[in-house]
Amino acid sequence: MIRVLVVDDHSMVREGLASVLRADGDIAVVATAANGAEAIAAVGETDIDVVVMDLSMPVMDGVTATRSVRAASAGIRVLVLTSFGDRDHVRRAIAAGATGYQLKDAEPAELRRAVRAVHEGHAPFDARVAGALLPDAVEEGTGLSVREEEVLRLVASGMANKHVGAALGITERTVKAHLGSIFRQIGVADRTSAALWARDHLPG
């Protein structure tokens, strides 16, 4: 059972999310909070695996709360659920320690999948905001094409091939072809090694 804390400043949204998350029986909403401060308190009082975190809230916003939750317990994963899909919000949330990022108009089943993915250590990102993970400018000299660097960055962030394809507007088969080329050029044999290479060689 995945123990979830739902954080949102609207009570109807909290109740609706709790109902959606419980639908399949493998997710338990063990606590709710109306702002970041209440979320931090709940984390200290309840065993929680995943926090579903809104960003815009009174008292304490979701980015500040995410940073505090992660500092208090590295084992707790944070899935941001917000209406903001712009680059600034996405990057600030990730910098604070969020593992995944979903928009509030996501389908119920998609949200449950994202919670499970975060719990398993993956990084589920809504395809509409994945571009925010790409650099503002691509550094020359890596030996990879601009598209290959885009693919590598998203793969290194934990995205599955089909989500990379959706984010970049290409097919999953094309993503696999790019990965094959990338692996050959940088001299690695798997995604983990490629992610480590990206960390050391691509601009941050």
N, CA and C atoms as a LAMMPS dump frame, in Angstrom:
ITEM: TIMESTEP
0
ITEM: NUMBER OF ATOMS
612
ITEM: BOX BOUNDS ff ff ff
-5.0000000000000000e+02 5.0000000000000000e+02
-5.0000000000000000e+02 5.0000000000000000e+02
-5.0000000000000000e+02 5.0000000000000000e+02
ITEM: ATOMS id mol type element x y z
1 1 1 N 0.836 -1.191 0
2 1 2 C 0 0 0
3 1 3 C 0.879 1.252 0
4 2 1 N 0.58 2.181 -0.894
5 2 2 C 1.329 3.439 -0.972
6 2 3 C 0.612 4.481 -0.117
7 3 1 N 1.314 5.009 0.87
8 3 2 C 0.717 5.987 1.791
9 3 3 C 0.967 7.394 1.263
10 4 1 N -0.124 8.126 1.03
11 4 2 C -0.04 9.42 0.349
12 4 3 C -0.566 10.554 1.229
13 5 1 N 0.119 11.687 1.155
14 5 2 C -0.333 12.943 1.739
15 5 3 C -0.743 13.855 0.589
16 6 1 N -1.964 14.358 0.604
17 6 2 C -2.461 15.274 -0.423
18 6 3 C -2.408 16.702 0.124
19 7 1 N -1.735 17.592 -0.601
20 7 2 C -1.565 18.977 -0.155
21 7 3 C -2.155 19.924 -1.199
22 8 1 N -3.226 20.624 -0.82
23 8 2 C -3.867 21.602 -1.699
24 8 3 C -4.686 22.541 -0.83
25 9 1 N -4.741 23.808 -1.207
26 9 2 C -5.425 24.785 -0.359
27 9 3 C -6.94 24.808 -0.561
28 10 1 N -7.459 24.018 -1.489
29 10 2 C -8.912 23.944 -1.69
30 10 3 C -9.444 22.611 -1.171
31 11 1 N -10.373 22.68 -0.237
32 11 2 C -10.862 21.452 0.404
33 11 3 C -11.537 20.517 -0.589
34 12 1 N -12.291 21.06 -1.556
35 12 2 C -12.961 20.209 -2.531
36 12 3 C -11.951 19.478 -3.41
37 13 1 N -10.853 20.162 -3.724
38 13 2 C -9.8 19.529 -4.517
39 13 3 C -9.152 18.406 -3.716
40 14 1 N -8.883 18.662 -2.443
41 14 2 C -8.287 17.619 -1.597
42 14 3 C -9.18 16.388 -1.531
43 15 1 N -10.477 16.61 -1.313
44 15 2 C -11.41 15.485 -1.217
45 15 3 C -11.516 14.737 -2.541
46 16 1 N -11.533 15.503 -3.646
47 16 2 C -11.622 14.868 -4.959
48 16 3 C -10.387 14.048 -5.274
49 17 1 N -9.208 14.585 -4.95
50 17 2 C -7.967 13.865 -5.189
51 17 3 C -7.908 12.594 -4.35
52 18 1 N -8.334 12.695 -3.1
53 18 2 C -8.322 11.523 -2.224
54 18 3 C -9.19 10.423 -2.809
55 19 1 N -10.35 10.789 -3.326
56 19 2 C -11.255 9.804 -3.927
57 19 3 C -10.638 9.175 -5.171
58 20 1 N -10.024 10.006 -6.013
59 20 2 C -9.392 9.518 -7.24
60 20 3 C -8.249 8.569 -6.923
61 21 1 N -7.428 8.936 -5.961
62 21 2 C -6.243 8.135 -5.655
63 21 3 C -6.595 6.792 -5.034
64 22 1 N -7.7 6.723 -4.285
65 22 2 C -8.086 5.476 -3.612
66 22 3 C -8.765 4.476 -4.528
67 23 1 N -9.065 4.882 -5.751
68 23 2 C -9.95 4.095 -6.618
69 23 3 C -9.488 2.666 -6.877
70 24 1 N -8.189 2.446 -7.02
71 24 2 C -7.698 1.104 -7.369
72 24 3 C -7.353 0.244 -6.165
73 25 1 N -7.387 0.833 -4.975
74 25 2 C -7.183 0.057 -3.762
75 25 3 C -5.751 -0.125 -3.303
76 26 1 N -4.775 0.34 -4.106
77 26 2 C -3.371 0.166 -3.711
78 26 3 C -2.748 1.458 -3.196
79 27 1 N -3.535 2.531 -3.161
80 27 2 C -3.063 3.824 -2.669
81 27 3 C -3.968 4.257 -1.519
82 28 1 N -3.37 4.609 -0.398
83 28 2 C -4.123 5.072 0.768
84 28 3 C -3.773 6.522 1.05
85 29 1 N -4.771 7.391 1.076
86 29 2 C -4.547 8.79 1.457
87 29 3 C -4.619 8.845 2.982
88 30 1 N -3.455 8.934 3.606
89 30 2 C -3.382 8.851 5.068
90 30 3 C -3.46 10.212 5.743
91 31 1 N -3.323 11.297 4.952
92 31 2 C -3.402 12.643 5.53
93 31 3 C -3.606 13.652 4.411
94 32 1 N -4.16 14.799 4.771
95 32 2 C -4.295 15.918 3.839
96 32 3 C -3.808 17.185 4.528
97 33 1 N -3.45 18.183 3.73
98 33 2 C -2.971 19.451 4.279
99 33 3 C -3.399 20.588 3.364
100 34 1 N -3.656 21.766 3.948
101 34 2 C -4.15 22.909 3.19
102 34 3 C -3.039 23.856 2.753
103 35 1 N -1.827 23.627 3.239
104 35 2 C -0.699 24.477 2.841
105 35 3 C 0.609 23.764 3.183
106 36 1 N 1.717 24.383 2.808
107 36 2 C 3.007 23.765 3.029
108 36 3 C 3.349 23.54 4.486
109 37 1 N 2.97 24.469 5.333
110 37 2 C 3.267 24.321 6.758
111 37 3 C 2.547 23.116 7.345
112 38 1 N 1.271 22.949 6.963
113 38 2 C 0.528 21.776 7.434
114 38 3 C 1.126 20.492 6.87
115 39 1 N 1.654 20.555 5.656
116 39 2 C 2.27 19.376 5.051
117 39 3 C 3.495 18.929 5.839
118 40 1 N 4.315 19.899 6.229
119 40 2 C 5.517 19.58 7
120 40 3 C 5.131 18.952 8.339
121 41 1 N 4.094 19.497 8.959
122 41 2 C 3.626 18.942 10.23
123 41 3 C 3.119 17.516 10.045
124 42 1 N 2.383 17.271 8.967
125 42 2 C 1.84 15.943 8.71
126 42 3 C 2.949 14.92 8.475
127 43 1 N 3.998 15.35 7.785
128 43 2 C 5.135 14.456 7.532
129 43 3 C 5.797 14.035 8.842
130 44 1 N 5.801 14.952 9.809
131 44 2 C 6.4 14.628 11.097
132 44 3 C 5.545 13.742 11.973
133 45 1 N 4.263 13.635 11.655
134 45 2 C 3.337 12.891 12.505
135 45 3 C 2.852 11.573 11.909
136 46 1 N 3.023 11.395 10.591
137 46 2 C 2.431 10.248 9.899
138 46 3 C 3.457 9.586 8.986
139 47 1 N 3.383 8.267 8.851
140 47 2 C 4.249 7.559 7.904
141 47 3 C 3.726 7.799 6.496
142 48 1 N 4.531 8.461 5.673
143 48 2 C 4.108 8.865 4.327
144 48 3 C 5.157 8.429 3.31
145 49 1 N 4.686 7.895 2.181
146 49 2 C 5.584 7.496 1.096
147 49 3 C 5.676 8.561 0.012
148 50 1 N 4.529 9.137 -0.344
149 50 2 C 4.469 10.096 -1.444
150 50 3 C 3.625 11.299 -1.037
151 51 1 N 4.113 12.491 -1.347
152 51 2 C 3.342 13.715 -1.139
153 51 3 C 2.889 14.228 -2.495
154 52 1 N 1.588 14.401 -2.678
155 52 2 C 1.054 15.034 -3.883
156 52 3 C 0.899 16.512 -3.541
157 53 1 N 1.752 17.351 -4.134
158 53 2 C 1.954 18.73 -3.675
159 53 3 C 1.477 19.773 -4.684
160 54 1 N 0.563 20.622 -4.243
161 54 2 C 0.197 21.811 -5.015
162 54 3 C 1.332 22.825 -4.872
163 55 1 N 1.406 23.803 -5.776
164 55 2 C 2.475 24.801 -5.683
165 55 3 C 2.003 26.125 -5.11
166 56 1 N 0.86 26.604 -5.563
167 56 2 C 0.376 27.916 -5.136
168 56 3 C -0.564 27.766 -3.944
169 57 1 N -0.057 28.113 -2.744
170 57 2 C -0.843 27.99 -1.517
171 57 3 C -0.485 29.113 -0.555
172 58 1 N -1.415 29.484 0.333
173 58 2 C -1.099 30.486 1.352
174 58 3 C -0.212 29.898 2.442
175 59 1 N 0.294 30.742 3.294
176 59 2 C 1.13 30.38 4.443
177 59 3 C 2.507 29.901 4.002
178 60 1 N 2.538 28.811 3.242
179 60 2 C 3.805 28.314 2.689
180 60 3 C 3.541 27.655 1.347
181 61 1 N 4.264 28.078 0.316
182 61 2 C 4.044 27.542 -1.028
183 61 3 C 4.623 26.143 -1.174
184 62 1 N 4.278 25.495 -2.277
185 62 2 C 4.676 24.115 -2.485
186 62 3 C 6.158 23.909 -2.713
187 63 1 N 6.831 24.875 -3.333
188 63 2 C 8.274 24.736 -3.559
189 63 3 C 9.021 24.741 -2.23
190 64 1 N 8.683 25.693 -1.356
191 64 2 C 9.316 25.76 -0.04
192 64 3 C 9.018 24.504 0.765
193 65 1 N 7.775 24.057 0.701
194 65 2 C 7.384 22.857 1.438
195 65 3 C 8.101 21.624 0.905
196 66 1 N 8.238 21.526 -0.405
197 66 2 C 8.941 20.388 -1.003
198 66 3 C 10.382 20.334 -0.507
199 67 1 N 11.029 21.476 -0.487
200 67 2 C 12.419 21.53 -0.011
201 67 3 C 12.514 21.067 1.445
202 68 1 N 11.587 21.503 2.265
203 68 2 C 11.6 21.131 3.683
204 68 3 C 11.285 19.657 3.886
205 69 1 N 10.313 19.141 3.134
206 69 2 C 9.944 17.726 3.248
207 69 3 C 11.116 16.839 2.855
208 70 1 N 11.767 17.174 1.751
209 70 2 C 12.89 16.371 1.285
210 70 3 C 14.074 16.44 2.252
211 71 1 N 14.259 17.62 2.862
212 71 2 C 15.354 17.763 3.833
213 71 3 C 15.067 16.945 5.086
214 72 1 N 13.792 16.864 5.453
215 72 2 C 13.41 16.133 6.661
216 72 3 C 13.471 14.627 6.461
217 73 1 N 13.137 14.169 5.242
218 73 2 C 13.132 12.721 4.982
219 73 3 C 13.391 12.466 3.511
220 74 1 N 14.596 12.012 3.198
221 74 2 C 14.962 11.752 1.805
222 74 3 C 14.151 10.6 1.215
223 75 1 N 13.537 9.775 2.069
224 75 2 C 12.775 8.644 1.586
225 75 3 C 11.387 8.999 1.078
226 76 1 N 10.915 10.19 1.41
227 76 2 C 9.591 10.63 0.955
228 76 3 C 9.718 11.258 -0.429
229 77 1 N 8.901 10.797 -1.373
230 77 2 C 8.909 11.344 -2.73
231 77 3 C 7.82 12.41 -2.856
232 78 1 N 8.102 13.429 -3.658
233 78 2 C 7.131 14.498 -3.876
234 78 3 C 6.722 14.522 -5.345
235 79 1 N 5.422 14.416 -5.574
236 79 2 C 4.844 14.56 -6.907
237 79 3 C 4.097 15.887 -6.943
238 80 1 N 4.578 16.818 -7.736
239 80 2 C 3.898 18.104 -7.868
240 80 3 C 2.658 17.924 -8.742
241 81 1 N 1.537 18.483 -8.292
242 81 2 C 0.293 18.487 -9.066
243 81 3 C -0.221 19.91 -9.07
244 82 1 N -0.132 20.577 -10.214
245 82 2 C -0.402 22.003 -10.273
246 82 3 C -1.012 22.379 -11.614
247 83 1 N -1.483 23.606 -11.708
248 83 2 C -1.979 24.115 -12.983
249 83 3 C -0.904 24.889 -13.731
250 84 1 N 0.257 25.067 -13.098
251 84 2 C 1.345 25.838 -13.707
252 84 3 C 2.274 24.919 -14.497
253 85 1 N 2.385 25.182 -15.806
254 85 2 C 3.253 24.364 -16.635
255 85 3 C 4.422 25.113 -17.228
256 86 1 N 4.684 26.323 -16.744
257 86 2 C 5.769 27.123 -17.313
258 86 3 C 7.127 26.668 -16.8
259 87 1 N 8.158 27.054 -17.517
260 87 2 C 9.526 26.62 -17.232
261 87 3 C 9.975 26.996 -15.83
262 88 1 N 9.646 28.197 -15.373
263 88 2 C 10.118 28.651 -14.065
264 88 3 C 9.569 27.773 -12.948
265 89 1 N 8.261 27.516 -12.978
266 89 2 C 7.664 26.686 -11.929
267 89 3 C 8.23 25.263 -11.952
268 90 1 N 8.38 24.703 -13.149
269 90 2 C 8.89 23.336 -13.255
270 90 3 C 10.307 23.254 -12.698
271 91 1 N 11.152 24.158 -13.126
272 91 2 C 12.56 24.098 -12.709
273 91 3 C 12.725 24.371 -11.216
274 92 1 N 11.929 25.276 -10.673
275 92 2 C 12.021 25.557 -9.234
276 92 3 C 11.576 24.343 -8.422
277 93 1 N 10.532 23.674 -8.888
278 93 2 C 10.039 22.486 -8.173
279 93 3 C 11.078 21.371 -8.198
280 94 1 N 11.686 21.154 -9.346
281 94 2 C 12.702 20.098 -9.454
282 94 3 C 13.918 20.439 -8.606
283 95 1 N 14.323 21.701 -8.63
284 95 2 C 15.469 22.12 -7.823
285 95 3 C 15.201 21.919 -6.333
286 96 1 N 13.935 22.036 -5.937
287 96 2 C 13.571 21.855 -4.526
288 96 3 C 13.533 20.387 -4.118
289 97 1 N 13.527 19.493 -5.108
290 97 2 C 13.559 18.067 -4.783
291 97 3 C 12.366 17.258 -5.246
292 98 1 N 11.453 17.864 -6.014
293 98 2 C 10.301 17.11 -6.519
294 98 3 C 10.776 16.01 -7.466
295 99 1 N 10.142 14.851 -7.387
296 99 2 C 10.523 13.711 -8.226
297 99 3 C 9.747 13.696 -9.529
298 100 1 N 8.482 14.144 -9.491
299 100 2 C 7.651 14.152 -10.682
300 100 3 C 6.819 15.416 -10.747
301 101 1 N 6.215 15.659 -11.918
302 101 2 C 5.474 16.905 -12.12
303 101 3 C 4.306 16.618 -13.06
304 102 1 N 3.077 16.807 -12.549
305 102 2 C 1.868 16.578 -13.332
306 102 3 C 0.971 17.809 -13.282
307 103 1 N 0.181 17.996 -14.331
308 103 2 C -0.773 19.097 -14.373
309 103 3 C -2.143 18.629 -13.873
310 104 1 N -2.914 19.56 -13.347
311 104 2 C -4.157 19.201 -12.674
312 104 3 C -5.245 18.681 -13.599
313 105 1 N -5.091 18.883 -14.902
314 105 2 C -6.115 18.345 -15.809
315 105 3 C -5.763 16.934 -16.288
316 106 1 N -4.8 16.303 -15.612
317 106 2 C -4.444 14.921 -15.946
318 106 3 C -5.632 13.991 -15.697
319 107 1 N -5.691 12.913 -16.46
320 107 2 C -6.737 11.918 -16.245
321 107 3 C -6.502 11.211 -14.901
322 108 1 N -7.582 10.809 -14.219
323 108 2 C -7.424 10.131 -12.922
324 108 3 C -6.466 8.95 -12.955
325 109 1 N -6.595 8.092 -13.969
326 109 2 C -5.711 6.926 -14.057
327 109 3 C -4.26 7.347 -14.25
328 110 1 N -4.053 8.436 -14.986
329 110 2 C -2.693 8.941 -15.214
330 110 3 C -2.078 9.427 -13.904
331 111 1 N -2.879 10.077 -13.083
332 111 2 C -2.388 10.55 -11.789
333 111 3 C -2.006 9.377 -10.896
334 112 1 N -2.836 8.342 -10.871
335 112 2 C -2.508 7.164 -10.058
336 112 3 C -1.227 6.503 -10.558
337 113 1 N -1.054 6.442 -11.872
338 113 2 C 0.182 5.88 -12.428
339 113 3 C 1.389 6.71 -12.015
340 114 1 N 1.218 8.034 -11.994
341 114 2 C 2.321 8.911 -11.609
342 114 3 C 2.71 8.699 -10.146
343 115 1 N 1.722 8.525 -9.282
344 115 2 C 2.004 8.265 -7.868
345 115 3 C 2.776 6.959 -7.723
346 116 1 N 2.346 5.926 -8.439
347 116 2 C 3.055 4.647 -8.37
348 116 3 C 4.484 4.781 -8.897
349 117 1 N 4.637 5.522 -9.988
350 117 2 C 5.961 5.694 -10.585
351 117 3 C 6.903 6.425 -9.64
352 118 1 N 6.404 7.481 -9.008
353 118 2 C 7.218 8.232 -8.046
354 118 3 C 7.618 7.333 -6.883
355 119 1 N 6.661 6.537 -6.413
356 119 2 C 6.94 5.636 -5.294
357 119 3 C 8.025 4.629 -5.642
358 120 1 N 8.083 4.24 -6.914
359 120 2 C 9.076 3.261 -7.368
360 120 3 C 10.416 3.896 -7.717
361 121 1 N 10.487 5.227 -7.584
362 121 2 C 11.751 5.908 -7.839
363 121 3 C 11.905 6.478 -9.229
364 122 1 N 10.833 6.424 -10.026
365 122 2 C 10.881 6.988 -11.372
366 122 3 C 10.513 8.471 -11.329
367 123 1 N 10.659 9.138 -12.481
368 123 2 C 10.4 10.576 -12.541
369 123 3 C 9.344 10.873 -13.607
370 124 1 N 8.063 10.716 -13.28
371 124 2 C 7.013 10.963 -14.268
372 124 3 C 6.753 12.452 -14.48
373 125 1 N 6.878 12.884 -15.729
374 125 2 C 6.607 14.272 -16.072
375 125 3 C 5.519 14.333 -17.115
376 126 1 N 4.583 15.256 -16.926
377 126 2 C 3.59 15.501 -17.954
378 126 3 C 4.33 15.901 -19.227
379 127 1 N 3.976 15.276 -20.349
380 127 2 C 4.68 15.545 -21.603
381 127 3 C 4.631 17.017 -21.985
382 128 1 N 3.609 17.733 -21.518
383 128 2 C 3.469 19.148 -21.879
384 128 3 C 4.46 20.054 -21.167
385 129 1 N 5.075 19.565 -20.098
386 129 2 C 6.037 20.402 -19.376
387 129 3 C 7.458 19.854 -19.48
388 130 1 N 7.629 18.733 -20.153
389 130 2 C 8.949 18.101 -20.214
390 130 3 C 9.978 18.994 -20.896
391 131 1 N 9.536 19.847 -21.813
392 131 2 C 10.47 20.749 -22.49
393 131 3 C 11.17 21.693 -21.544
394 132 1 N 10.583 21.929 -20.379
395 132 2 C 11.209 22.819 -19.401
396 132 3 C 12.495 22.233 -18.848
397 133 1 N 12.682 20.923 -19.025
398 133 2 C 13.9 20.282 -18.543
399 133 3 C 15.063 20.471 -19.499
400 134 1 N 14.771 20.931 -20.717
401 134 2 C 15.82 21.123 -21.699
402 134 3 C 16.563 22.424 -21.421
403 135 1 N 17.818 22.512 -21.822
404 135 2 C 18.61 23.723 -21.573
405 135 3 C 18.132 24.869 -22.437
406 136 1 N 18.433 26.09 -22.014
407 136 2 C 18.11 27.261 -22.824
408 136 3 C 18.98 27.309 -24.078
409 137 1 N 20.175 26.792 -23.963
410 137 2 C 21.08 26.743 -25.106
411 137 3 C 21.89 25.46 -25.01
412 138 1 N 22.166 24.847 -26.143
413 138 2 C 22.912 23.594 -26.155
414 138 3 C 24.381 23.873 -26.421
415 139 1 N 25.221 23.355 -25.585
416 139 2 C 26.645 23.559 -25.715
417 139 3 C 27.186 22.745 -26.881
418 140 1 N 28.077 23.357 -27.661
419 140 2 C 28.692 22.656 -28.768
420 140 3 C 29.867 21.83 -28.256
421 141 1 N 30.238 20.824 -29.034
422 141 2 C 31.449 20.101 -28.704
423 141 3 C 31.244 18.753 -28.045
424 142 1 N 30.005 18.338 -27.799
425 142 2 C 29.783 17.03 -27.179
426 142 3 C 29.858 15.922 -28.209
427 143 1 N 29.735 16.278 -29.489
428 143 2 C 29.733 15.277 -30.538
429 143 3 C 28.343 14.79 -30.874
430 144 1 N 27.338 15.189 -30.089
431 144 2 C 25.957 14.798 -30.324
432 144 3 C 25.217 15.91 -31.058
433 145 1 N 24.2 15.53 -31.801
434 145 2 C 23.357 16.537 -32.44
435 145 3 C 22.472 17.189 -31.384
436 146 1 N 21.863 18.307 -31.755
437 146 2 C 20.955 18.999 -30.829
438 146 3 C 19.832 18.062 -30.403
439 147 1 N 19.252 17.333 -31.351
440 147 2 C 18.161 16.41 -31.035
441 147 3 C 18.644 15.292 -30.121
442 148 1 N 19.845 14.766 -30.375
443 148 2 C 20.369 13.702 -29.527
444 148 3 C 20.584 14.191 -28.101
445 149 1 N 21.035 15.409 -27.952
446 149 2 C 21.211 15.958 -26.606
447 149 3 C 19.865 16.137 -25.915
448 150 1 N 18.833 16.555 -26.671
449 150 2 C 17.499 16.68 -26.091
450 150 3 C 17.003 15.327 -25.595
451 151 1 N 17.16 14.309 -26.425
452 151 2 C 16.741 12.958 -26.04
453 151 3 C 17.506 12.491 -24.813
454 152 1 N 18.808 12.691 -24.807
455 152 2 C 19.638 12.234 -23.692
456 152 3 C 19.256 12.922 -22.393
457 153 1 N 18.985 14.21 -22.446
458 153 2 C 18.6 14.937 -21.223
459 153 3 C 17.314 14.378 -20.628
460 154 1 N 16.329 14.119 -21.472
461 154 2 C 15.045 13.621 -20.975
462 154 3 C 15.167 12.194 -20.453
463 155 1 N 15.935 11.373 -21.153
464 155 2 C 16.177 10.01 -20.678
465 155 3 C 16.904 10.041 -19.343
466 156 1 N 17.894 10.922 -19.228
467 156 2 C 18.666 11.034 -17.984
468 156 3 C 17.803 11.525 -16.825
469 157 1 N 16.727 12.247 -17.143
470 157 2 C 15.832 12.74 -16.089
471 157 3 C 14.907 11.644 -15.569
472 158 1 N 14.921 10.476 -16.253
473 158 2 C 14.102 9.357 -15.804
474 158 3 C 12.88 9.084 -16.652
475 159 1 N 12.716 9.815 -17.735
476 159 2 C 11.537 9.635 -18.578
477 159 3 C 11.645 8.379 -19.435
478 160 1 N 10.529 7.682 -19.601
479 160 2 C 10.47 6.516 -20.473
480 160 3 C 10.497 6.959 -21.931
481 161 1 N 10.88 6.049 -22.824
482 161 2 C 11.009 6.396 -24.241
483 161 3 C 9.734 7.003 -24.825
484 162 1 N 8.576 6.432 -24.464
485 162 2 C 7.331 6.942 -25.054
486 162 3 C 7.039 8.359 -24.592
487 163 1 N 7.435 8.693 -23.362
488 163 2 C 7.211 10.043 -22.866
489 163 3 C 8.208 11.025 -23.474
490 164 1 N 9.424 10.549 -23.718
491 164 2 C 10.4 11.381 -24.422
492 164 3 C 9.876 11.712 -25.81
493 165 1 N 9.358 10.694 -26.49
494 165 2 C 8.809 10.908 -27.82
495 165 3 C 7.665 11.902 -27.821
496 166 1 N 6.777 11.784 -26.83
497 166 2 C 5.642 12.709 -26.742
498 166 3 C 6.117 14.131 -26.483
499 167 1 N 7.141 14.274 -25.642
500 167 2 C 7.647 15.605 -25.304
501 167 3 C 8.307 16.279 -26.496
502 168 1 N 8.953 15.481 -27.35
503 168 2 C 9.703 16.045 -28.47
504 168 3 C 8.964 15.954 -29.801
505 169 1 N 7.79 15.336 -29.788
506 169 2 C 7.012 15.228 -31.01
507 169 3 C 7.572 14.223 -31.996
508 170 1 N 8.198 13.159 -31.493
509 170 2 C 8.747 12.116 -32.354
510 170 3 C 8.228 10.761 -31.879
511 171 1 N 8.397 9.731 -32.68
512 171 2 C 7.893 8.412 -32.307
513 171 3 C 8.832 7.727 -31.322
514 172 1 N 8.299 6.726 -30.617
515 172 2 C 9.123 5.957 -29.693
516 172 3 C 10.231 5.229 -30.448
517 173 1 N 9.948 4.795 -31.667
518 173 2 C 10.967 4.122 -32.475
519 173 3 C 12.118 5.074 -32.783
520 174 1 N 11.79 6.334 -33.063
521 174 2 C 12.834 7.326 -33.342
522 174 3 C 13.668 7.588 -32.099
523 175 1 N 13.014 7.626 -30.94
524 175 2 C 13.749 7.801 -29.684
525 175 3 C 14.756 6.674 -29.507
526 176 1 N 14.326 5.427 -29.765
527 176 2 C 15.225 4.278 -29.629
528 176 3 C 16.394 4.378 -30.601
529 177 1 N 16.12 4.865 -31.818
530 177 2 C 17.184 5.025 -32.806
531 177 3 C 18.199 6.065 -32.338
532 178 1 N 17.692 7.172 -31.791
533 178 2 C 18.59 8.209 -31.26
534 178 3 C 19.435 7.647 -30.121
535 179 1 N 18.813 6.857 -29.251
536 179 2 C 19.551 6.299 -28.119
537 179 3 C 20.667 5.373 -28.592
538 180 1 N 20.374 4.573 -29.615
539 180 2 C 21.401 3.692 -30.158
540 180 3 C 22.6 4.481 -30.658
541 181 1 N 22.303 5.574 -31.359
542 181 2 C 23.371 6.443 -31.86
543 181 3 C 24.138 7.097 -30.715
544 182 1 N 23.398 7.545 -29.704
545 182 2 C 24.023 8.194 -28.54
546 182 3 C 24.949 7.227 -27.822
547 183 1 N 24.447 6.018 -27.558
548 183 2 C 25.262 5.022 -26.854
549 183 3 C 26.57 4.762 -27.595
550 184 1 N 26.495 4.645 -28.931
551 184 2 C 27.701 4.372 -29.719
552 184 3 C 28.684 5.543 -29.633
553 185 1 N 28.145 6.757 -29.705
554 185 2 C 29.029 7.925 -29.742
555 185 3 C 29.718 8.203 -28.413
556 186 1 N 29.032 7.945 -27.318
557 186 2 C 29.643 8.262 -26.021
558 186 3 C 30.257 7.035 -25.353
559 187 1 N 30.123 5.866 -26.013
560 187 2 C 30.797 4.673 -25.531
561 187 3 C 30.19 4.035 -24.306
562 188 1 N 28.832 3.982 -24.248
563 188 2 C 28.162 3.322 -23.125
564 188 3 C 27.216 2.259 -23.673
565 189 1 N 26.719 1.422 -22.777
566 189 2 C 25.873 0.313 -23.217
567 189 3 C 24.465 0.344 -22.628
568 190 1 N 24.185 1.287 -21.708
569 190 2 C 22.863 1.296 -21.083
570 190 3 C 22.458 2.708 -20.679
571 191 1 N 21.198 2.843 -20.277
572 191 2 C 20.627 4.148 -19.937
573 191 3 C 21.285 4.743 -18.698
574 192 1 N 21.59 3.903 -17.716
575 192 2 C 22.189 4.418 -16.486
576 192 3 C 23.546 5.055 -16.77
577 193 1 N 24.365 4.369 -17.559
578 193 2 C 25.676 4.908 -17.905
579 193 3 C 25.535 6.182 -18.733
580 194 1 N 24.538 6.205 -19.613
581 194 2 C 24.308 7.401 -20.428
582 194 3 C 23.895 8.575 -19.549
583 195 1 N 23.064 8.311 -18.525
584 195 2 C 22.631 9.374 -17.609
585 195 3 C 23.822 9.942 -16.839
586 196 1 N 24.731 9.068 -16.41
587 196 2 C 25.927 9.533 -15.701
588 196 3 C 26.812 10.36 -16.626
589 197 1 N 26.923 9.93 -17.879
590 197 2 C 27.704 10.686 -18.86
591 197 3 C 27.078 12.066 -19.06
592 198 1 N 25.755 12.108 -19.158
593 198 2 C 25.062 13.378 -19.37
594 198 3 C 25.314 14.339 -18.217
595 199 1 N 25.313 13.799 -17.003
596 199 2 C 25.554 14.637 -15.818
597 199 3 C 26.92 15.306 -15.869
598 200 1 N 27.912 14.582 -16.402
599 200 2 C 29.279 15.091 -16.413
600 200 3 C 29.63 15.916 -17.64
601 201 1 N 28.885 15.716 -18.748
602 201 2 C 29.304 16.332 -19.999
603 201 3 C 28.345 17.341 -20.6
604 202 1 N 27.082 17.331 -20.182
605 202 2 C 26.14 18.293 -20.722
606 202 3 C 26.014 19.489 -19.79
607 203 1 N 25.841 20.688 -20.334
608 203 2 C 25.715 21.872 -19.467
609 203 3 C 24.492 21.781 -18.577
610 204 1 N 24.603 22.285 -17.345
611 204 2 C 23.507 22.157 -16.395
612 204 3 C 22.484 23.182 -16.516
